[in-house]
Amino acid sequence: MRDLTHIAVEAVLQAQSGFFGLVAQGWDIEDTTGDRARGPLPREALEVEQLVALFLAERSSGAQWTPGDFSSVRPLTGEQLDAVRWMVDDLLAEWAAVPVGGAFVMQRPGPRKA
C-alpha cells in the first residue's frame, strides 16, 4: 500500500523528486535513503515521505483528515487530498483485480478530478 500511496501523492502533487521521481532520474533505490554517495534527499522527497506516512496513518485511523492535519508538512487543499485518496482507492482496486501470476501495469494519464 505504501508504494501505491507514493504513486498517488507524487502524481497528484506533480512531485518530480519523490521516490519514483528520483528512481526515474537515475537514482539507485539504495540512494533514496539519503545516506549514500548521492547525499541527502531533496526537500521535496522528504515532504513526499512525510505526506505518504500521513495518508497511511489517516487510512488506518478510519477517519478522513482535514487539510489542517497535513499542514505541518505542506499546505494542501481538500481537492488535492481527495484526489490522492481517490487515486489510492483506484490503484488498490486495480491491484486487487490482478490474478495470481498476473502483472500490475499502470496505464493512467493522471489522478481523477473531483
FENZI-V360987 format. One record per pair of residues at least 6 apart in sequence whose ideal C-beta (glycine too) atoms are under 8 Angstrom apart, sorted by the first residue. I is the first residue (numbers start at 1). J is the second residue. Records with the same first field share a line. If there is no record, write none. Layout:
I=J  J
This chain:
1=56  59  88  92
2=52  56
4=88  91  92  95
5=52  55  56  84  88
6=18  19  20  48  52
7=20  87  91  106
8=55  83  84  87  88  91  111
9=15  18  48  51  52  55  84
10=18  19  20  21  48
11=87  110  111
12=80  83  84  87  111
13=48  51  80  84
15=21  44  47  48
16=25  44
17=25  41  42  44  45  48
18=44  45  48  49
19=32  45  48  49
21=45
22=31  32  41  42  45
23=29  32
27=38
28=36
30=36
31=37  38
32=41  45
34=40  41  45
41=49
47=73  74
50=73
51=70  73  74  76
54=65  69  70  73
55=84  85  88
58=64  65  69
59=88
64=85
65=81
66=78
67=75  76  77  78  81
70=76  81
79=114
82=114
83=111  112  113  114
84=111
86=111  112
87=111  112
90=108  112
91=106
94=104  106
95=104
98=104
